[in-house]
C-alpha cells in the first residue's frame, strides 16, 4: 500500500478539538483542503503522449491503457478515456481495473446507470479491491440516483441521527433496506471508518474538491459527533462544497448543512472560511511547486512518474 506525503499534512488545524477529530480520521483534513501531492496538468499531457505511442505501436500492457485513460480523464476528456478502456477490454477482456475505471468515467459523463453496470462487473471480479472502495462508489451512485437533488429537512436534526450518504451506507450495510425501514438504523465505528476510507479514497484518486464527495464525507463525519466532539471536519466539508458548487440550489443546501453541522462548535462562519482558505492556499502552493518539478523532469527527459513516486510516495511504514 502506498501512502501520500505532504509537507503540511500534519499541521493544518490548530484547534485541540480539530486535532482530536483528525486523530480519529487520519489524513481527512489534508484531503478536504487538497494539501497533498497531486500531478499537474502538464504531467497528464506528458503521460497521454507517452502511453498513446505505446498503444499505437501495439506495445502497451494493461497498465499502460489504464494510465492513458486516467490521464485523459484528468484532462477532462472522459469520452476518450472510455474509448481507451473499451479498446483495452477488447484486447484483454475481464480485467477488474477496466470496469472499475469505466464506472468512474461514466459517472463524470452523467451516465449513472451505465456506471453502475460497470461497477457491478468490477465487484463481481474483485469485491475487495482498493480496500473495498468499489462498493462505496456503487452506494454513492445509488444515493445520487435516489436523491436527485432532494433536500433533507435539517430542522430538528440531532447529532445521533443519520442523514444523506451516511443513512444510505447504513441501509446498504443492513442489506439494502428502504428509506422507511432504515430510519432507525445506526452505524458502528468500524463501519464509519471503512466508509470514510472509501470516500476519501475516491477524493484522493479522483477529485478532492468534488462537492458531492465532500457532502458524502461530511455526512459520515457527523456520525457520532456527540461521542467524539463537535463536527468541525464535517463543517469544513460542507463549506468547501459550498465554495465549489456552481448550482445555486446546491449552494443553498450546502449552506444549510454547514449551519447545522457548525451550530454546536461555537465557531462562526468567518472562522471556518479563514481556516479553509488558508489550507487551500497551502495546497495550491504545494502543488504549484510540484508542477514546476514535473515540468523540469519532463524537460530533462526523465520519467516524471518515477520521479514523482520517489519523492512523494513511499511504502507505508510497518507498525
TANORWO-V921995 format. One line per field, one symbol per residue. phi: phi as a letter, one per 40 degrees, with the letter a starting at -180 (. if undefined). psi: psi as a letter, one per 40 degrees, with the letter a starting at -180 (. if undefined). burial: b if it has 16 or more other C-alpha atoms within 10 Angstrom, else e. A space follows every 50 residues. Layout:
phi = ???
psi = ???
burial = ???
//
This chain:
phi = .bbcbacbdcbcbbccccccccccbdgccccdbgcacbcccccccccccc cccccccfbccdcccccccccccccgcccccccccccccccbcgcddccc ccdccccccgccccdddccccccccacbcfggcdcccccccccccccfgc bccccgcbdcccbfccccdccccchgccdcccdbcbbcdccccccccccc cccccbbcbcdccccccdcccccgcccbhdccccdcdccccccccbcdcc dcccccccdccccccfbccccccccccccccccccdccccdcccccdccc gccccccccccbbadcccc
psi = hihiihdedefdheidddddddddghedddddefgihiiidddddddddd ddddddefehidddddddddddddeegddddddddddddddgiehddddd dddddddeeegddddddddddddddgeeiffedddddddddddddddfei hihehehideihibdddddddddeefiidddedeiihidddddddddddd ddddechdfhddddddddddddhedddeiigdddddddddddddhehddd dddddddddddedeefhiddddddddddddddddddddddddddddddde eihddddddddeiihhhi.
burial = eeebbbeebeebbeeebbbebbeebebbbbbbbbbbbbbbeebbebbbee bbebbeeeebebebbbbbbbbbbbbebbebbbebbbebbeeeeeebbbbb bbbbbbbbeeebeebbebbbbbbeebbeeeebbbbbbbbbbbbbeeeeee eeeeeeeebebbbbbbbbbbbbeeeeeeeeebeeebbeeeebeebbbbbb bbbbeebbbbbbbbbbbbbbbbbbbeeeebbbbbbbbbbbbbeebeeeeb bebbbbbbbbbbbeeeeeeeebeebbeebbebbbebbbebbebbbebbee eeebbeebeeebbeeeeee
//
